[in-house]
């Protein structure tokens, strides 16, 4: 069921089912269709990323931890191991 069908159904309820206008308006603001991107759209977005965002997104797409996250873990681990910062 797409947005056209949802709108038609809610209008039917308001006109024939005597649902109040405020109830209809509230219902119209509720439906959110899922957003799905096709491969070409994802590729277009990824090609526009630069810097850290590109590293993080590229790693996420490949299913690996990002170099930024790995570096952060190493830095935090180093601080914890040496007792620095306490």
WOWOJO-V557797 format. One record per residue. N is the residue number from 0. D_CENTER is the distance of its C-alpha to the mean C-alpha in Angstrom with 2 decimals. Layout:
N&D_CENTER ; N&D_CENTER
This chain:
0&21.86 ; 1&20.33 ; 2&20.15 ; 3&23.82 ; 4&24.98 ; 5&23.16 ; 6&24.74 ; 7&28.06 ; 8&28.06 ; 9&27.34 ; 10&30.04 ; 11&32.37 ; 12&31.85 ; 13&32.61 ; 14&35.68 ; 15&37.16 ; 16&35.78 ; 17&36.56 ; 18&33.23 ; 19&33.16 ; 20&31.37 ; 21&29.34 ; 22&28.20 ; 23&27.30 ; 24&25.36 ; 25&23.44 ; 26&22.64 ; 27&21.58 ; 28&18.86 ; 29&17.45 ; 30&16.45 ; 31&12.85 ; 32&12.70 ; 33&9.92 ; 34&8.55 ; 35&9.99 ; 36&11.00 ; 37&14.51 ; 38&15.90 ; 39&17.45 ; 40&14.38 ; 41&12.66 ; 42&16.08 ; 43&16.46 ; 44&13.42 ; 45&14.65 ; 46&18.14 ; 47&17.47 ; 48&16.29 ; 49&19.21 ; 50&20.42 ; 51&18.51 ; 52&15.08 ; 53&16.68 ; 54&18.18 ; 55&15.18 ; 56&13.08 ; 57&16.33 ; 58&17.07 ; 59&13.82 ; 60&14.49 ; 61&18.03 ; 62&17.26 ; 63&19.20 ; 64&18.92 ; 65&18.65 ; 66&22.00 ; 67&20.86 ; 68&19.98 ; 69&23.26 ; 70&25.23 ; 71&23.97 ; 72&24.99 ; 73&28.33 ; 74&28.98 ; 75&28.32 ; 76&30.35 ; 77&33.13 ; 78&33.31 ; 79&33.47 ; 80&36.10 ; 81&38.34 ; 82&38.01 ; 83&37.20 ; 84&35.47 ; 85&37.22
